Amino acid sequence: GAGVSQSPSNKVTEKGKDVELRCDPISGHTALYWYRQRLGQGLEFLIYFQGNSAPDKSGLPSDRFSAERTGESVSTLTIQRTQQEDSAVYLCASSTPRSEAFFGQGTRLTVV
Amino acid sequence: AQSVAQPEDQVNVAEGNPLTVKCTYSVSGNPYLFWYVQYPNRGLQFLLKYITGDNLVKGSYGFEAEFNKSQTSFHLKKPSALVSDSALYFCAVRDVGFGNEKLTFGTGTRLTIIP
């Protein structure tokens, strides 16, 4: 596609439920990032995939968070047993090596 | 490890005046530097980048940034601010040739242009 696509755009879930967020990167982009942005705040790094290298998971806030990427294609971010503090916009970005990253529109997650 | 600092959470500028949004960085290898803008309820948009070459780089919407290696800075500038420039601005760095070269963002600066 022409840009980074994220789905769903909005997700409301009950506390304790699991959620799965999806990111379709730009074709040919070997690098993929997930960030979290709380309302009016900065970007919190979550995880970085680069080609076939082991992902950098140093930003995942707890073991409730996990992410996978199939080759250089789709990525899913899974949050288990959601908590209210998980409410945020989750942003995905992709890039070619060493270039600027292009962002999707994000998934707004609300945990009630 | 690489890091980026945006020392000002908020910058206010009168319309028509020049604006500067500050950014400093720390890397072990070579810095690739980027600026992004986020308008309300919108995703992040790429503005400009420094990879190599001229220290002054020009980008979208009339913005430019100056790479200063000795001061490890990459400040964003515009000669004449518009009200429509009001947004959240993020500086980012890649530490090239060292480590995994992930893109690291600063905490953001909220720019408000006062009519």
Contacts between the chains, C-beta under 8 A, distances in Angstrom:
chain1	res1	chain2	res2	distance
A	33	B	102	7.3
A	33	B	103	6.5
A	35	B	105	7.6
A	41	B	108	7.6
A	42	B	90	7.1
A	42	B	105	6.8
A	42	B	106	7.2
A	42	B	107	4.1
A	42	B	108	4.3
A	43	B	44	7.9
A	43	B	90	6.6
A	43	B	105	4.5
A	43	B	108	7.4
A	45	B	102	7.5
A	45	B	104	7.0
A	45	B	105	7.3
A	48	B	100	6.9
A	48	B	102	4.3
A	48	B	103	7.8
A	50	B	100	6.5
A	50	B	101	7.4
A	50	B	102	7.6
A	53	B	100	7.0
A	56	B	100	5.5
A	56	B	102	5.7
A	91	B	43	7.0
A	91	B	44	7.1
A	93	B	44	7.6
A	93	B	103	7.6
A	95	B	103	7.3
A	97	B	101	7.4
A	98	B	32	6.0
A	98	B	51	7.6
A	98	B	94	6.2
A	98	B	96	6.0
A	98	B	101	6.6
A	99	B	49	7.9
A	100	B	34	5.4
A	100	B	46	4.8
A	100	B	49	5.4
A	101	B	34	7.9
A	101	B	46	7.6
A	101	B	92	8.0
A	101	B	103	5.4
A	102	B	46	6.9
A	103	B	36	7.9
A	103	B	43	4.8
A	103	B	44	4.3
A	103	B	45	7.8
A	104	B	43	6.4
A	105	B	42	7.7
A	105	B	43	4.7
A	106	B	43	6.0
